[in-house]
Amino acid sequence: GAPPALRDLMDEQGRITRWPGKLKDQEVLLRYLIEKFEPERGYSERQVNELLQTWYLDADFVLVRRSLIDAGLLN
């Protein structure tokens, strides 16, 4: 299920609708989104963008991609 910290940021399908203000919630959001990727699979930048746009409905998915990289969750 969805982490409780993210429930207010999600729609009925579990997609994120906005970036959280709290750093702790941002970390929870990044861990939630990285779980949508298959481990050990290579993704092109386009595939990463498409996957993020599927699960993150705000227009600034580039912020999420950069945050995943900065957190060491995506390279």
Number of C-alpha atoms within 10 A of each C-alpha: 5 11 11 10 14 20 14 11 17 16 12 7 7 14 20 24 16 16 18 17 8 9 9 10 17 17 15 15 22 17 15 16 20 15 10 12 15 9 8 6 6 11 14 8 10 9 11 17 16 13 16 22 18 13 19 23 16 16 10 12 21 14 12 20 21 13 16 19 13 11 13 9 14 14 11
